[in-house]
Amino acid sequence: MTGPVPGRAFAGYDVQSELGRGGMGRVFLVVNPHLGRREALKVLNLDADGDFAARFAAEARTVASLDHPGIVTVYHHGITDDRPWFTMQYLQGRDLSGIGRLPVPQVAEIARQAGEALDYAHARGVVHRDVKPGNLMVTRRPDGEIDRVTVLDFGIARLAGATSLTAAGSFVGTLAYAAPETAGPHGSGPAADQYSLACTAYELLTGRPPYAGQSPAALLHAHLHGEPPSISAADPALAYLDEVFARALAKDPAQRYPSCREFAAALAGHGPPTRRHTRVGPVPGLTEPPLPPAPPAASSRRSTATLALSALTIVIGLGVIIAAIVLATRDDGGDPPAAATSTVRVTPSTSAAPSEVWGLVVSPEGRVVRFKNYDSTSALLAAAATHGYDDSWGHVTFTSGCAAVAHATGTSATDFGYYAAAGETRAQASQSAVTRSEQATGRTSAAVSTLCVGDELS
């Protein structure tokens, strides 16, 4: 028995080429001779014995009844030479298997569209059971942004689950993305698709699924009993998403989000904490306005670059306030070059209480204010408020290690904001900030300021 062969006819269709293959079957580009329409034909690697034909027809009709833009349209089905097959809408795009890491906004949009399709099917009693990158087809707009996400292979896992796969002691779904309950005696419901969607999003953000590189037995045990790895373990810049994935990957289905759309909304809603409204950046060639005066108790010290620009220093008001226009060639303890007009102010605490909180705050215009030795984050931010800090600014605080601020290179913050992150070393903090900026903006980024515990701010 032979399957489809390019250049020949199969089940009345003209086979053009093979589009791909996987564990469940092979996909071919065919032409419907009656309509002259290009379609995709999938031949399944399943035994068509016993009552399979009746079950296959019933499942194909169920999937064909799903009418949603995010679910591939099924046209026809049959069994030819004991090979079950169905034809479906031919999509010109690519699936997400092996695509590597994507920016957070793109992953959130993929999760949103796929989640809407899955919830639509769930409302009609259909569970996918095999959500994974390879079953998500994506088309993009000319500018490279996500246009349409289509979920493939609805119903295939259900058919496989009623055949020898179950009898052999396996369970349905690609193991790296399979929910724990899929291996149990009670089957899986909509929450299992959410778990698989979360595993897929985890991989798209980090380059690997939550449980990767293990044997099948160890992988199954991890899904059933292991604590899901936090996404920050794979990328510290994504620590703000830890709670989202902890809930979506909960072992108990009842502890997950009520729907796939709610998981996607949480993923989109947990933006980096330094991203809020930081949209307007420095414009090379323009002079920064002076910062608001600091209170008398907060002293500022000159950096090396300030000495080079001392002619521009103005002493105003109640205290001595020094605004340092930091050039790309400045040397203040190892910082990478800052944007040409970024202003950095250094503000040590004068509190007599034990103090250990350090921090960086960044304004919408790209001004970075550096703080050291405060007894709490709230005290540090209160001091920052005297320099103009409010909800439109970003900030990062830390008690050990370093922090950095990054920005998309060659752009202004009218299009791309500033992103801050902490790390154990200056290099790690810089890389984390750069990664966060690149994931959020899709642009090559660079660190513009760093600060480490123990740095001299004079």
Secondary structure, DSSP 8 states (H G I E B T S, - for coil): -----TTSEETTEEEEEEEEEETTEEEEEEEETTTTEEEEEEEE-S---TTHHHHHHHHHHHHHT---TTB--EEEEEEETTEEEEEEE---SEE-TT-----HHHHHHHHHHHHHHHHHHHHTT---S--SGGGEEEEE-TTSSEEEEEE--TTHHHHHHTTHHHHTT--SS-GGG--GGGGSTT---HHHHHHHHHHHHHHHHHSS-SS-S--HHHHHHHHHHS----HHHH-GGGGGGHHHHHHHT-SSGGGS-SSHHHHHHHHHH---TT-TT------TTS---------TT------HHHHHTGGG----TTS----EE--TT--SSS-----TT-EEEEEE---SS---EEEEEE-TT--EEEEEEESSHHHHHHHHHTTT--TTSEEEEESSSEEEEEEETT--TTTS-EEEEEESSHHHHHHHHHHHHHHHHSS-EEEEEEEETT----
